Amino acid sequence: MNYLATSCRRSFRWKHEESVRELRQFAKDNDFKYDWFSANVPFWLEIFDRTGLRNRPIRALEIGSFEGLSTCFLLKQMPQAALTCVDTWAGSDEHVGMSHISSIEAAFDRHVEPWKDRVTKRKGYSYQCLAAFRPEEKFDFIYVDGSHHADDVIVDAIRSFEHLNVGGVMVLDDYLWRFYPRDAENPARAINGFLRLVEGRYRIVMTYRQLALVKTAERST
Ligand SMILES: C[S@@+](CC[C@H](N)C(=O)[O-])C[C@H]1O[C@@H](n2cnc3c(N)ncnc32)[C@H](O)[C@@H]1O
């Protein structure tokens, strides 16, 4: 597997620090209440460059958009991308008690307004939205960042992987995050299980607090 060395990570952190600053300024200027995303920017830009995703008319899928910070980043960085966003816009387990949750959908709509012609909203539970996709509906980039409960993560990962084109990239969030008291409920358990189930059909591009892979093969029947 192709893991990147830590020293290499440091160098591309510097390489992309202006882009991180830019996104943080964009979040400030547009009144985003939370930023869980900008720290990923150097990794994502590196992944885009290594996999040739930018500047071509790709189809992208985001599971978990919240106020739309990662969404806006994708739309800005991939000017020819059409993006489908799946979310309940009701928040996740870790958001219980947070202020502004009732206004996240309105915030999302306002934030993506400049790019709305390239955005398709699918409101609902991800397992239902993904099950409603036609089998031939395929994406070149998928970001799995919805519910972080292992039961949901494994369903989101497996279902969406079947909609990923060969050569397409999938990024799974919060690989190393521990929120639930039982390890088995946290994302790592689901992501490891998912990787086992699709063994031989992917290549890991990068691991950090997220895991990024390229799909290398369809399921053999
Ligand atoms: C961590 S936030 C997404 C953050 C966003 N990607 C960003 O980086 O700015 C997770 C989102 O997943 C949504 N969500 C949680 N469980 C879900 C489920 N089962 N189906 C669909 N969306 C879900 C929540 O409403 C929330 O908006």
The ligand as a MOL file (V3000), in Angstrom:
LIG
                    3D

  0  0  0     0  0            999 V3000
M  V30 BEGIN CTAB
M  V30 COUNTS 27 29 0 0 0
M  V30 BEGIN ATOM
M  V30 1 C -19.4570 16.3560 10.0720 0
M  V30 2 S -20.8840 17.0060 9.3010 0 CHG=1
M  V30 3 C -20.3390 17.2830 7.6300 0
M  V30 4 C -19.3180 18.3620 7.5390 0
M  V30 5 C -18.9980 18.8430 6.1560 0
M  V30 6 N -18.6430 17.7620 5.2570 0
M  V30 7 C -17.8350 19.8080 6.2400 0
M  V30 8 O -16.6780 19.3500 6.1580 0
M  V30 9 O -18.0680 21.0010 6.3860 0 CHG=-1
M  V30 10 C -21.9000 15.5800 9.1430 0
M  V30 11 C -23.2080 15.8040 8.4230 0
M  V30 12 O -23.8010 14.5340 8.2050 0
M  V30 13 C -25.1980 14.6480 8.3550 0
M  V30 14 N -25.7110 13.2960 8.7150 0
M  V30 15 C -25.5720 12.6440 9.8980 0
M  V30 16 N -26.1230 11.4200 9.8310 0
M  V30 17 C -26.6220 11.2930 8.5800 0
M  V30 18 C -27.3060 10.2500 7.8910 0
M  V30 19 N -27.5550 9.0590 8.4730 0
M  V30 20 N -27.6730 10.4760 6.6130 0
M  V30 21 C -27.4030 11.6560 5.9970 0
M  V30 22 N -26.7610 12.6720 6.5880 0
M  V30 23 C -26.3660 12.5000 7.8620 0
M  V30 24 C -25.4150 15.6900 9.4250 0
M  V30 25 O -26.6720 16.3030 9.2930 0
M  V30 26 C -24.2300 16.6430 9.1750 0
M  V30 27 O -24.6370 17.7260 8.3960 0
M  V30 END ATOM
M  V30 BEGIN BOND
M  V30 1 1 1 2
M  V30 2 1 2 3
M  V30 3 1 2 10
M  V30 4 1 3 4
M  V30 5 1 4 5
M  V30 6 1 5 6
M  V30 7 1 5 7
M  V30 8 2 7 8
M  V30 9 1 7 9
M  V30 10 1 10 11
M  V30 11 1 11 12
M  V30 12 1 11 26
M  V30 13 1 12 13
M  V30 14 1 13 14
M  V30 15 1 13 24
M  V30 16 1 14 15
M  V30 17 1 14 23
M  V30 18 2 15 16
M  V30 19 1 16 17
M  V30 20 1 17 18
M  V30 21 2 17 23
M  V30 22 1 18 19
M  V30 23 2 18 20
M  V30 24 1 20 21
M  V30 25 2 21 22
M  V30 26 1 22 23
M  V30 27 1 24 25
M  V30 28 1 24 26
M  V30 29 1 26 27
M  V30 END BOND
M  V30 END CTAB
M  END
